[in-house]
C-alpha cells in the first residue's frame, strides 16, 4: 500500500472513532476495571434442577458451588460504563434481571440500568430451578421457588457491588484461539440443511473459537478474565442430583485457583483428580489456614499424631477449625450489611455463547441397550428416544467427562490469557451500549426475495418433548417430527387448541404446546424480550435472550459486523461475540433451513420459522444506532410477574434424629487408625437437617480439615466448592420423614500433603413447623492419616 493509501485508511479510522463518540482515556486503552464474585448456590434439596425438565432430577447435595461473576468496564470516572455478569445458572430470568436492576437503581441511581447491564447464564443443567417467571419453565420445579430466586438476585447484586467498589484504572486485552476437542454438533443433519455454499465457508459444524478478555490494573495487578466458548453445560446428565456449574463451573474453578495460588503442593496434576489427562497444572486448591510448617512427617510420626487426635475425638472435643467454621475460609470477600470488601481476588468467567446445537458429549450418541450409534435423523434406538444418550470423553463416568471438558476450556483459556499481551490486542476506544425490548411475537420482516413475513406467538413443537441426546425425553416422541401424533394432539388440545392462523404461522412445526396463547394462571412464555449490545473498544458483545444454534449465531455476528462496517464503526481488529441466555430466556433460535428439519432446536424455536431473521433485523437496528450515536426506542415493557407467582414446593416441616442421637453425630464413621493415599476415597455419614434450612451462602456443608500439630488445632483444607469433595443429602426412610443424612465423600487428590485429616459436616435443623427457629450444628469424623 502506498503512502496515500495509508493516509486515507488512517483518516477513515480517525473519522470512525470521532463519529462514535470516543472520549477520555479510552482512546489510549485505559479504562476503569472492576470485578466481583459472589455465591449464588440455591437450595440443595427437593428443588428440581433447571434444564432437563426431568421431574426426578431434584437437588440432593453439592459438588461445586454456583457463583455470579461480574465485570464493569468504563471509560473514565463519570463516563460511560458497561456491566457484564456471567452467572452459574441455566439461564437468565426476566424476574431476576428486573429485581437486580431495581436494587441497582436504589443504590446507584441511573448508573447501572437495563441500557448497560447484561446478565448471561452459563447454562448449567445442575442448578436449582424455580426462578423464572413464565409457566413453561416452572412446571417441573412445582412453580416459583423463592429461595432459588433470592439466592440469584442477592448474589448477582453483591457481585456487581463488589465490581463497582473495586473499580480501578486498568487495561483490557483480547485474544482468541481454537479449541477443537470440547464440543460437537448434536443435530448435524439439521446443520447440514443449511446452504452448501454457506457451510463450505467453515471447517467445522460448531464454533471452535474461544474469545478471551484479560483484565488488569494500571499497576499490572491481574484482575480477571472473561471467555466465550459455545458448549452446552450438559456433561452431567439428567440423573445427577448434586449442584454443579458443570464444565464451565469446573473451568472457572481451575483458572481462579491457578491465579489465586490455591494448589496442593508440587506433585499433582489437575486432570489426575478424576482422569489421566495431560494437564501440567497442580491439583485442587488448599484452603487458607491449613499450612503446617513442620515439613514432611514420617508415617510413624503421623500415626502418633493420629493416636493423640483420636483421644480428643473420643471426648467429643472437635477443636478449632480456623474461626467461624461453618463459613468459607476461602471467601475472597467479607460483607457486613450492605458493604463488601473490595478485593474479590482474581475472577474468571467462562461465559456462554451460541450454544444451541452444541454438546460436550464429544464421543457421540449411542444406544444404551446395544452400544450402537443412535439413528441419525431421529436420535432413537429401536424407535425410542429414551435409550439414546451422548457420551463424554470420560464415559461411562459423567463426573470424569465433566472435569475433562472443563479442564480443556481452562487450558485453552490459560494459554490465551498468558499470550494476550503479546499475541492478542489491547482494547482501545469507546465504551457504549444499546438496549431495546422487542415484541418477538409480532415482528414484521423482509425476506431475501423482498416478500414480507411475520413472527408468531410462541409455540413448542412435538420434537421439543423428545429432548436431546444430552437429555432424552419420554414416551414416544422423536426428534425430526414434522407431522405430530393424533393422540398427543388430542392431549395437548385440552390445554389449548391452536388457531388455524397459529398453525399456518409455525408451519412446518406441528404444535404440541400452544404456549403463546395460554395465560392461565399467567403467561407461559415471553413475547417481549430484551436485546443488548455492549461495546468496549474493538469488542462488541451481543446479549441474546436464548440459545442460537451454530449457524444462526454466525449469521447474527456477520450481520452486526456488516452494519458496523458500513457505518465505518467497525475498527481494525474488531470482534463480535454472542453472550447467550442473557437477561431473560426465550428458548432456541435456529436458521430457517434448520427449522424445516424440526429437530429439538427447531421445535423449541418459539416464534416460528422467521425468528432468526427478526433477531438479525432488530440487532442490526441497534448496531446502526450505536454506530451513529443515536438513541433507540425502548420498545414495549415486558411484564413483571413476580407478584403473581405460584409455588407448590412443600416447606420443610421438621428435622428429627433417633432418640439419644445428636445432629451432626456420625452414623458411618471412618474406620479407626485408617491410612489412605492418593486417589482413594474417604467417606463418612452424619445425622443432619435439610439443607434448605440454611443455604450456607459463602459457606460450606462439607469440609476436609488437616491437623496442625504445632498448634494442636484443625485447619481447613477442602470444602464443597472443591471437585474432590462431594456432599450428598437424602431422607433414608419414609417411615421417619424428619430423618436425614449427609454423606461426605473425599477423593484424595494427587499432591495432597501428608498429614492427619478429618471430615467435618455443617448443617442446620428445624425443630418443628411450629417452632421454626433454626439450630446450627456441626460434626466431625474420626481422624485418619493421608500419606503422599
TIMI-29076 format. One record per residue (C-alpha): residue in three letters; y, z, x. Coordinates in steps of 0.02 Angstrom, whole numbers, padded with zeros to 5 digits, always signed. Layout:
BEGIN
ALAYZX/...
This chain:
BEGIN
UNK+00000+00000+00000/UNK+00173-00046+00069/UNK+00320+00074+00082/UNK+00400+00004-00075/UNK+00238+00035-00172/UNK+00225+00213-00108/UNK+00406+00245-00157/UNK+00376+00184-00334/UNK+00222+00296-00350/UNK+00318+00448-00287/UNK+00463+00409-00404/UNK+00343+00393-00552/UNK+00258+00557-00508/UNK+00426+00645-00493/UNK+00481+00575-00661/UNK+00320+00634-00742/UNK+00346+00812-00681/UNK+00528+00814-00737/UNK+00479+00740-00905/UNK+00351+00878-00938/UNK+00473+01018-00902/UNK+00409+01083-00737/UNK+00513+01234-00689/UNK+00514+01382-00573/UNK+00394+01416-00431/UNK+00252+01322-00516/UNK+00312+01164-00427/UNK+00264+01243-00261/UNK+00099+01307-00329/UNK+00144+01490-00350/UNK+00101+01564-00519/UNK+00086+01735-00594/UNK-00100+01776-00598/UNK-00187+01917-00691/UNK-00370+01956-00728/UNK-00459+02083-00837/UNK-00635+02129-00890/UNK-00700+02248-01023/UNK-00865+02295-01103/UNK-00896+02215-01274/UNK-01079+02268-01295/UNK-01112+02293-01480/UNK-01246+02392-01573/UNK-01412+02390-01479/UNK-01520+02422-01632/UNK-01556+02344-01802/UNK-01423+02207-01796/UNK-01483+02027-01798/UNK-01447+01928-01640/UNK-01320+01789-01666/UNK-01379+01613-01626/UNK-01557+01578-01676/UNK-01537+01646-01854/UNK-01712+01719-01837/UNK-01725+01868-01956/UNK-01850+01960-01846/UNK-01740+01949-01691/UNK-01645+02112-01708/UNK-01571+02208-01562/UNK-01684+02340-01486/UNK-01608+02385-01318/UNK-01505+02317-01173/UNK-01545+02209-01023/UNK-01369+02156-00974/UNK-01208+02221-01049/UNK-01086+02099-01127/UNK-00908+02077-01063/UNK-00743+01998-01106/UNK-00660+01918-00956/UNK-00475+01874-00972/UNK-00363+01769-00862/UNK-00174+01750-00877/UNK-00080+01617-00780/UNK+00108+01600-00794/UNK+00249+01506-00709/UNK+00369+01647-00671/UNK+00422+01814-00744/UNK+00482+01769-00918/UNK+00417+01590-00904/UNK+00276+01505-00998/UNK+00103+01584-00990/UNK-00072+01541-01048/UNK-00218+01658-01083/UNK-00400+01605-01065/UNK-00536+01726-01118/UNK-00721+01696-01091/UNK-00820+01821-01194/UNK-01007+01858-01187/UNK-01034+01816-01369/UNK-01122+01675-01459/UNK-00955+01601-01511/UNK-00777+01647-01554/UNK-00736+01706-01729/UNK-00582+01669-01834/UNK-00578+01850-01892/UNK-00594+01918-01715/UNK-00461+01798-01649/UNK-00341+01843-01790/UNK-00362+02030-01759/UNK-00342+02013-01570/UNK-00184+01909-01592/UNK-00114+02036-01714/UNK-00141+02176-01589/UNK-00061+02072-01450/UNK+00087+02041-01566/UNK+00105+02228-01592/UNK+00101+02258-01404/UNK+00198+02111-01333/UNK+00290+02026-01474/UNK+00283+01836-01457/UNK+00224+01835-01276/UNK+00041+01800-01319/UNK+00008+01707-01482/UNK-00105+01576-01558/UNK+00001+01449-01462/UNK-00058+01501-01289/UNK-00218+01604-01310/UNK-00393+01528-01306/UNK-00546+01640-01335/UNK-00707+01549-01290/UNK-00885+01613-01317/UNK-01018+01584-01184/UNK-01146+01553-01323/UNK-01274+01687-01281/UNK-01407+01698-01416/UNK-01446+01878-01367/UNK-01293+01969-01431/UNK-01268+02063-01595/UNK-01207+01961-01743/UNK-01111+02006-01899/UNK-00935+01973-01832/UNK-00897+01801-01908/UNK-00806+01791-02073/UNK-00896+01644-02155/UNK-01055+01674-02255/UNK-01168+01546-02169/UNK-01155+01639-02003/UNK-01183+01812-02078/UNK-01339+01789-02184/UNK-01469+01847-02058/UNK-01356+01991-01999/UNK-01354+02055-02179/UNK-01169+02018-02189/UNK-01025+02092-02093/UNK-01062+02223-01958/UNK-00906+02324-01919/UNK-00974+02390-01753/UNK-01004+02215-01687/UNK-00831+02160-01742/UNK-00742+02312-01670/UNK-00832+02302-01503/UNK-00774+02123-01480/UNK-00595+02150-01540/UNK-00571+02308-01436/UNK-00647+02233-01279/UNK-00555+02067-01289/UNK-00390+02155-01319/UNK-00416+02276-01174/UNK-00468+02136-01055/UNK-00306+02044-01097/UNK-00206+02204-01074/UNK-00284+02227-00902/UNK-00244+02047-00857/UNK-00065+02071-00913/UNK-00043+02233-00816/UNK-00120+02158-00660/UNK-00006+02004-00654/UNK+00048+01966-00476/UNK+00116+01811-00388/UNK-00027+01703-00332/UNK-00111+01533-00320/UNK-00246+01440-00413/UNK-00363+01314-00332/UNK-00477+01189-00419/UNK-00642+01123-00355/UNK-00785+01028-00434/UNK-00961+00976-00392/UNK-01130+00926-00464/UNK-01265+01048-00519/UNK-01418+00943-00555/UNK-01557+01066-00599/UNK-01483+01183-00728/UNK-01481+01081-00890/UNK-01570+00940-00981/UNK-01536+00849-01144/UNK-01639+00921-01286/UNK-01604+00772-01401/UNK-01623+00624-01283/UNK-01666+00499-01420/UNK-01502+00540-01509/UNK-01408+00518-01345/UNK-01498+00351-01322/UNK-01423+00289-01485/UNK-01252+00279-01403/UNK-01199+00104-01345/UNK-01296+00047-01190/UNK-01137-00004-01100/UNK-01066+00170-01126/UNK-01225+00256-01066/UNK-01229+00142-00914/UNK-01068+00222-00851/UNK-01157+00388-00824/UNK-01301+00435-00710/UNK-01363+00574-00823/UNK-01382+00612-01008/UNK-01298+00782-00985/UNK-01141+00826-00889/UNK-01192+00890-00719/UNK-01017+00931-00656/UNK-00960+01110-00633/UNK-00771+01135-00627/UNK-00709+01295-00547/UNK-00543+01384-00525/UNK-00513+01506-00384/UNK-00375+01634-00416/UNK-00294+01739-00282/UNK-00136+01837-00248/UNK+00000+01777-00132/UNK-00059+01902-00001/UNK-00232+01824-00003/UNK-00318+01955-00112/UNK-00454+01867-00210/UNK-00435+01898-00397/UNK-00568+01797-00486/UNK-00644+01632-00537/UNK-00674+01529-00693/UNK-00806+01394-00700/UNK-00851+01274-00839/UNK-01027+01203-00849/UNK-01120+01140-01003/UNK-01285+01229-01033/UNK-01349+01323-01184/UNK-01372+01510-01161/UNK-01546+01499-01234/UNK-01651+01543-01083/UNK-01706+01699-01178/UNK-01799+01637-01332/UNK-01795+01699-01511/UNK-01921+01837-01479/UNK-01804+01927-01357/UNK-01730+02086-01429/UNK-01633+02152-01279/UNK-01446+02122-01275/UNK-01403+01999-01136/UNK-01271+01874-01083/UNK-01416+01756-01047/UNK-01399+01638-00899/UNK-01209+01639-00894/UNK-01209+01829-00902/UNK-01326+01831-00753/UNK-01214+01711-00657/UNK-01059+01817-00688/UNK-01150+01975-00637/UNK-01209+01895-00474/UNK-01042+01822-00418/UNK-00945+01980-00463/UNK-01069+02087-00368/UNK-01060+01969-00220/UNK-00870+01976-00212/UNK-00857+02161-00252/UNK-00982+02203-00116/UNK-01111+02288-00226/UNK-01276+02244-00144/UNK-01434+02336-00093/UNK-01450+02327+00093/UNK-01492+02178+00200/UNK-01667+02127+00156/UNK-01671+02073-00025/UNK-01628+01905-00098/UNK-01558+01881-00271/UNK-01699+01774-00335/UNK-01832+01895-00271/UNK-01789+02012-00414/UNK-01891+01904-00530/UNK-01950+01750-00436/UNK-01967+01666-00269/UNK-01810+01561-00266/UNK-01714+01508-00112/UNK-01559+01615-00131/UNK-01483+01680+00030/UNK-01389+01820-00057/UNK-01439+02000-00065/UNK-01516+02082-00215/UNK-01445+02183-00358/UNK-01295+02294-00336/UNK-01283+02475-00286/UNK-01181+02595-00390/UNK-01047+02699-00306/UNK-01089+02874-00252/UNK-01270+02840-00207/UNK-01247+02821-00020/UNK-01343+02943+00090/UNK-01289+02938+00272/UNK-01450+03012+00344/UNK-01513+02843+00398/UNK-01694+02792+00368/UNK-01812+02934+00322/UNK-01997+02935+00359/UNK-02125+02941+00219/UNK-02168+03120+00263/UNK-01985+03170+00252/UNK-01970+03083+00085/UNK-02125+03173+00019/UNK-02050+03339+00074/UNK-01887+03295-00014/UNK-01987+03243-00168/UNK-02076+03411-00174/UNK-01909+03504-00172/UNK-01834+03398-00310/UNK-01991+03414-00417/UNK-01974+03604-00412/UNK-01797+03589-00482/UNK-01857+03464-00612/UNK-01986+03588-00675/UNK-01850+03718-00703/UNK-01751+03595-00809/UNK-01610+03578-00681/UNK-01553+03397-00698/UNK-01423+03416-00562/UNK-01266+03314-00537/UNK-01254+03129-00572/UNK-01087+03087-00498/UNK-00967+03157-00627/UNK-00962+03104-00809/UNK-01141+03045-00800/UNK-01158+02953-00963/UNK-01014+02836-00921/UNK-01018+02696-00795/UNK-00992+02740-00615/UNK-00957+02558-00579/UNK-00824+02541-00713/UNK-00687+02449-00623/UNK-00557+02509-00743/UNK-00518+02678-00817/UNK-00419+02685-00979/UNK-00326+02833-01050/UNK-00275+02799-01229/UNK-00198+02626-01229/UNK-00158+02621-01043/UNK-00282+02543-00923/UNK-00284+02541-00734/UNK-00226+02376-00660/UNK-00366+02346-00536/UNK-00514+02270-00628/UNK-00587+02203-00466/UNK-00647+02026-00445/UNK-00677+01946-00616/UNK-00782+01789-00635/UNK-00815+01694-00796/UNK-00947+01561-00822/UNK-00867+01480-00972/UNK-00949+01361-01094/UNK-00909+01177-01113/UNK-00979+01029-01215/UNK-01143+01118-01236/UNK-01207+01036-01397/UNK-01363+00943-01341/UNK-01397+01035-01178/UNK-01540+01153-01140/UNK-01581+01269-00994/UNK-01766+01239-01025/UNK-01772+01107-00891/UNK-01961+01079-00888/UNK-01952+01001-01061/UNK-02026+01039-01232/UNK-02212+01068-01255/UNK-02333+01116-01393/UNK-02387+01297-01375/UNK-02559+01259-01451/UNK-02609+01108-01347/UNK-02491+01110-01198/UNK-02448+00928-01233/UNK-02268+00864-01245/UNK-02192+00877-01419/UNK-02164+00722-01525/UNK-02006+00644-01455/UNK-01912+00599-01614/UNK-01956+00750-01721/UNK-01991+00887-01592/UNK-02151+00933-01685/UNK-02331+00970-01642/UNK-02450+00904-01772/UNK-02302+00890-01889/UNK-02246+01071-01865/UNK-02083+01117-01780/UNK-02134+01299-01752/UNK-02255+01251-01614/UNK-02131+01153-01508/UNK-02045+01258-01375/UNK-01940+01217-01223/UNK-01998+01282-01053/UNK-01880+01354-00925/UNK-01907+01349-00736/UNK-01995+01518-00739/UNK-02111+01477-00883/UNK-02200+01569-00961/UNK-02082+01715-00920/UNK-01913+01687-01004/UNK-01837+01829-00904/UNK-01876+01734-00744/UNK-01810+01571-00816/UNK-01651+01659-00870/UNK-01622+01727-00697/UNK-01659+01564-00609/UNK-01538+01462-00717/UNK-01405+01596-00695/UNK-01434+01602-00509/UNK-01419+01413-00495/UNK-01250+01419-00580/UNK-01198+01564-00467/UNK-01248+01474-00307/UNK-01154+01316-00355/UNK-01001+01417-00407/UNK-01006+01516-00245/UNK-01009+01355-00143/UNK-00865+01281-00243/UNK-00768+01443-00231/UNK-00786+01457-00042/UNK-00733+01274-00018/UNK-00594+01274-00148/UNK-00451+01293-00023/UNK-00517+01156+00091/UNK-00614+01031-00013/UNK-00526+01068-00177/UNK-00342+01062-00225/UNK-00206+01187-00261/UNK-00139+01179-00438/UNK+00046+01141-00445/UNK+00160+01104-00590/UNK+00200+01169-00762/UNK+00111+01295-00871/UNK+00115+01240-01052/UNK+00013+01238-01212/UNK-00002+01161-01384/UNK-00096+01225-01536/UNK-00123+01170-01715/UNK-00230+01210-01867/UNK-00321+01060-01941/UNK-00398+01044-02113/UNK-00554+00961-02048/UNK-00621+00937-02223/UNK-00483+00814-02261/UNK-00430+00711-02110/UNK-00394+00526-02129/UNK-00448+00425-01978/UNK-00433+00244-01923/UNK-00595+00164-01865/UNK-00613+00041-01721/UNK-00612-00108-01840/UNK-00449-00048-01918/UNK-00529+00018-02077/UNK-00488+00192-02136/UNK-00609+00335-02172/UNK-00605+00521-02206/UNK-00694+00676-02152/UNK-00795+00776-02279/UNK-00807+00951-02347/UNK-00933+01049-02241/UNK-01119+01024-02270/UNK-01281+01054-02173/UNK-01422+00927-02167/UNK-01610+00954-02181/UNK-01637+00947-01992/UNK-01523+01097-01973/UNK-01666+01204-02041/UNK-01787+01130-01914/UNK-01698+01218-01771/UNK-01712+01152-01594/UNK-01837+01154-01452/UNK-01742+01306-01386/UNK-01772+01397-01551/UNK-01879+01311-01682/UNK-01851+01336-01867/UNK-01982+01367-02001/UNK-02077+01289-02147/UNK-02098+01100-02148/UNK-01926+01046-02087/UNK-01918+00922-01945/UNK-01780+00853-01835/UNK-01729+00672-01865/UNK-01747+00688-02054/UNK-01627+00565-02138/UNK-01711+00573-02309/UNK-01743+00753-02358/UNK-01881+00831-02460/UNK-01886+00840-02652/UNK-01948+01020-02653/UNK-01810+01084-02538/UNK-01681+00980-02631/UNK-01731+01074-02788/UNK-01721+01242-02698/UNK-01550+01204-02623/UNK-01483+01146-02792/UNK-01495+01325-02854/UNK-01356+01366-02730/UNK-01252+01212-02764/UNK-01292+01033-02805/UNK-01183+00916-02700/UNK-01072+00795-02793/UNK-01101+00607-02778/UNK-00939+00596-02675/UNK-01005+00728-02555/UNK-01172+00639-02537/UNK-01086+00474-02501/UNK-00965+00552-02378/UNK-01103+00631-02273/UNK-01223+00483-02277/UNK-01348+00464-02195/UNK-01360+00655-02187/UNK-01469+00721-02329/UNK-01379+00878-02384/UNK-01481+01037-02382/UNK-01337+01162-02397/UNK-01176+01105-02478/UNK-01081+01243-02390/UNK-00908+01170-02409/UNK-00914+01184-02597/UNK-00982+01363-02607/UNK-00852+01502-02610/UNK-00952+01648-02678/UNK-00926+01786-02626/UNK-00808+01697-02506/UNK-00812+01531-02411/UNK-00974+01486-02325/UNK-00898+01375-02190/UNK-00724+01346-02117/UNK-00619+01200-02174/UNK-00463+01241-02073/UNK-00497+01258-01887/UNK-00387+01285-01732/UNK-00374+01166-01585/UNK-00281+01201-01422/UNK-00231+01125-01256/UNK-00185+01238-01111/UNK-00104+01163-00957/UNK-00096+01238-00783/UNK-00028+01108-00663/UNK-00155+00968-00647/UNK-00282+01056-00761/UNK-00291+01030-00950/UNK-00408+01146-01047/UNK-00460+01088-01221/UNK-00505+01234-01334/UNK-00629+01160-01458/UNK-00698+01260-01607/UNK-00878+01206-01592/UNK-01018+01126-01492/UNK-00978+00949-01436/UNK-01128+00850-01376/UNK-01125+00774-01202/UNK-01060+00602-01255/UNK-00944+00674-01387/UNK-00865+00782-01253/UNK-00848+00635-01134/UNK-00758+00533-01266/UNK-00640+00676-01306/UNK-00595+00707-01124/UNK-00566+00522-01093/UNK-00456+00505-01247/UNK-00346+00651-01196/UNK-00334+00588-01018/UNK-00287+00415-01080/UNK-00148+00484-01192/UNK-00078+00588-01049/UNK-00087+00442-00928/UNK+00003+00326-01050/UNK+00141+00456-01063/UNK+00148+00472-00873/UNK+00099+00655-00890/UNK-00071+00649-00804/UNK-00033+00697-00624/UNK-00132+00642-00470/UNK-00288+00749-00458/UNK-00279+00787-00644/UNK-00430+00861-00732/UNK-00475+00885-00916/UNK-00607+01015-00960/UNK-00680+01069-01125/UNK-00690+01254-01169/UNK-00817+01263-01308/UNK-00840+01377-01458/UNK-00657+01429-01449/UNK-00554+01535-01570/UNK-00670+01501-01717/UNK-00839+01418-01748/UNK-00865+01255-01841/UNK-01042+01211-01783/UNK-01082+01044-01696/UNK-00990+00882-01658/UNK-01092+00726-01619/UNK-01042+00545-01593/UNK-01052+00428-01743/UNK-01208+00348-01669/UNK-01295+00514-01637/UNK-01253+00568-01814/UNK-01358+00423-01883/UNK-01514+00493-01799/UNK-01495+00662-01888/UNK-01568+00773-01755/UNK-01521+00957-01767/UNK-01350+00924-01690/UNK-01310+00783-01812/UNK-01371+00883-01962/UNK-01257+01025-01905/UNK-01103+00915-01888/UNK-01007+00992-02032/UNK-00876+00865-02079/UNK-00977+00705-02087/UNK-01001+00552-01975/UNK-00817+00537-01927/UNK-00798+00717-01866/UNK-00780+00668-01683/UNK-00652+00533-01721/UNK-00548+00661-01816/UNK-00552+00783-01670/UNK-00505+00645-01547/UNK-00361+00593-01659/UNK-00293+00770-01676/UNK-00315+00816-01492/UNK-00228+00654-01446/UNK-00083+00708-01557/UNK-00074+00875-01465/UNK-00085+00790-01295/UNK+00054+00670-01341/UNK+00167+00814-01394/UNK+00125+00909-01235/UNK+00169+00758-01129/UNK+00334+00730-01218/UNK+00383+00913-01226/UNK+00384+00906-01416/UNK+00336+01036-01544/UNK+00182+01016-01654/UNK+00167+01050-01838/UNK+00069+01213-01852/UNK-00039+01150-01995/UNK-00119+01246-02138/UNK-00155+01431-02116/UNK-00340+01474-02107/UNK-00395+01612-02223/UNK-00409+01790-02159/UNK-00564+01852-02249/UNK-00582+02019-02160/UNK-00537+02122-02313/UNK-00667+02030-02418/UNK-00815+02053-02301/UNK-00977+02124-02371/UNK-01105+02210-02262/UNK-01279+02266-02312/UNK-01346+02336-02148/UNK-01410+02511-02190/UNK-01324+02655-02099/UNK-01412+02769-01976/UNK-01473+02909-02088/UNK-01530+03037-01961/UNK-01616+03060-01794/UNK-01757+03183-01777/UNK-01884+03240-01648/UNK-02050+03331-01668/UNK-02046+03520-01687/UNK-02020+03607-01521/UNK-01957+03449-01435/UNK-01780+03414-01372/UNK-01684+03250-01373/UNK-01697+03173-01200/UNK-01865+03252-01164/UNK-01991+03133-01083/UNK-02140+03075-01185/UNK-02221+02971-01049/UNK-02160+03026-00879/UNK-02177+02956-00705/UNK-02339+03023-00628/UNK-02321+03169-00509/UNK-02293+03132-00324/UNK-02280+02945-00357/UNK-02236+02823-00220/UNK-02176+02648-00264/UNK-02120+02496-00166/UNK-02026+02333-00191/UNK-02071+02230-00346/UNK-02169+02372-00426/UNK-02110+02435-00595/UNK-02069+02616-00636/UNK-02053+02670-00817/UNK-02026+02825-00921/UNK-02010+02852-01109/UNK-01895+02980-01191/UNK-01862+03051-01363/UNK-01694+02981-01413/UNK-01572+02940-01553/UNK-01518+02774-01624/UNK-01404+02680-01502/UNK-01289+02635-01647/UNK-01227+02816-01639/UNK-01133+02779-01478/UNK-01116+02606-01401/UNK-01081+02687-01232/UNK-00939+02565-01200/UNK-00910+02555-01013/UNK-01056+02675-01004/UNK-01244+02659-00995/UNK-01402+02705-01089/UNK-01508+02693-00932/UNK-01481+02745-00754/UNK-01578+02747-00592/UNK-01520+02892-00483/UNK-01553+02921-00300/UNK-01564+03094-00224/UNK-01431+03129-00093/UNK-01515+03255+00022/UNK-01361+03308+00119/UNK-01278+03373-00039/UNK-01437+03405-00139/UNK-01365+03303-00281/UNK-01405+03144-00378/UNK-01302+02986-00361/UNK-01307+02832-00474/UNK-01396+02679-00408/UNK-01426+02555-00552/UNK-01376+02552-00734/UNK-01408+02448-00890/UNK-01294+02310-00825/UNK-01416+02276-00683/UNK-01551+02145-00704/UNK-01683+02256-00625/UNK-01666+02391-00760/UNK-01710+02372-00945/UNK-01678+02490-01089/UNK-01797+02470-01237/UNK-01771+02561-01402/UNK-01889+02575-01551/UNK-01943+02680-01700/UNK-02125+02724-01660/UNK-02191+02764-01834/UNK-02140+02728-02014/UNK-02212+02898-02060/UNK-02070+02979-01963/UNK-01920+02864-01992/UNK-01800+02976-01897/UNK-01900+02974-01736/UNK-01852+02851-01600/UNK-01898+02825-01419/UNK-01814+02746-01268/UNK-01914+02664-01131/UNK-01829+02637-00963/UNK-01910+02506-00854/UNK-01854+02478-00675/UNK-01925+02336-00571/UNK-01883+02391-00394/UNK-01779+02254-00312/UNK-01800+02196-00133/UNK-01683+02279-00010/UNK-01677+02444-00104/UNK-01651+02592+00012/UNK-01799+02706+00037/UNK-01775+02875-00044/UNK-01812+02990-00188/UNK-01763+02920-00357/UNK-01774+02962-00541/UNK-01740+02877-00708/UNK-01606+02950-00820/UNK-01576+02915-01005/UNK-01415+02949-01101/UNK-01411+02948-01289/UNK-01330+03013-01447/UNK-01412+03084-01603/UNK-01354+03100-01782/UNK-01423+03263-01855/UNK-01414+03203-02035/UNK-01321+03091-02156/UNK-01232+03244-02225/UNK-01188+03319-02055/UNK-01138+03163-01960/UNK-01069+03246-01802/UNK-01146+03153-01656/UNK-01239+03253-01525/UNK-01237+03188-01346/UNK-01388+03219-01234/UNK-01475+03158-01078/UNK-01645+03170-01000/UNK-01725+03134-00832/UNK-01895+03080-00770/UNK-01992+03162-00632/UNK-01927+03112-00461/UNK-02026+02983-00363/UNK-02021+02903-00191/UNK-01972+02723-00157/UNK-02018+02651+00011/UNK-01944+02491+00082/
